[in-house]
Amino acid sequence: MKKIIGTLLCLFCSTIVFSQTPSFRCNFSNGQITKFENNLPNTKKENGFVELIFDKVDTSKKTARLIGNAGVETVQAIDGDESIHLIEITASGNMNITTIFISEKFKRTGFFPVVHSRHVKIASNPLPSQYIGTCKELLQ
């Protein structure tokens, strides 16, 4: 009986969390960046990346606010399988994709794994990069 009540309570609490618009502070510990030199990829490890904050994440409206080192921008928020995908299209047409993994396992720890992929082209040269880290949900 205690297990049933506990399970129902967890399901109820999950519904409450997802019915609100959460915000996340994401920090990235490491990653990699690839330069194409003489038409060949050259990948190097990167240490860290700027902090990103995703505010007012609302997958029902498919919107969120991205707060980063270049200012504030509205991004798309897509509900995934125990994840939230945040898609930014920059003014220059580059695409950045961030996925926050939000399973019950991670909700208990308070830290959510995150991956941030940048699909960038600078002066007709591709410069893709990917960073990993964790996000912490911010209380509103």
C-alpha positions, 0 to 999 in steps of 0.5 A, a space after each residue: 500500500 505504501 508503494 502505491 501511495 508513493 508511486 501516485 504521489 511521485 506521478 502527481 508531483 511530476 505533473 505539477 513540475 511539468 505544468 509549470 514553466 521551469 527554468 534551468 542554469 546549465 554549465 558545461 564541463 568540456 567539449 570539442 570543436 571541429 575545424 575543417 582545414 584543407 577539407 579535412 576535419 580537425 577536432 580538438 577538445 575544449 575546456 568548458 563553455 559559457 553558462 546558459 540559462 533557459 527561462 520560462 521553458 514551456 513545451 506546450 507553447 514551444 517557447 523558452 528564453 535563452 539567456 547567454 553571453 550574447 543577450 536574451 533570445 526566444 528559442 523553440 522548446 520541444 518536449 522529448 522522451 524524458 528530455 527537453 530540446 531547445 533550438 536556437 536559430 541565430 540571426 546569421 542562420 546558424 543552429 544551436 541545439 541543447 537537450 536537457 535530460 529530465 528523467 525521474 532519476 535525475 529529478 531526485 538528484 537535482 542535476 540534469 545531464 545536458 548536451 549543447 551542439 553548435 552548428 556554426 559556419 564562419 566565413 564559409 567554413 563549418 565550425 561545429 562543436 558540442 559540449 556536455 555538462 549539467 543543468 540545475 532547475 531554478 526555483 521561481 
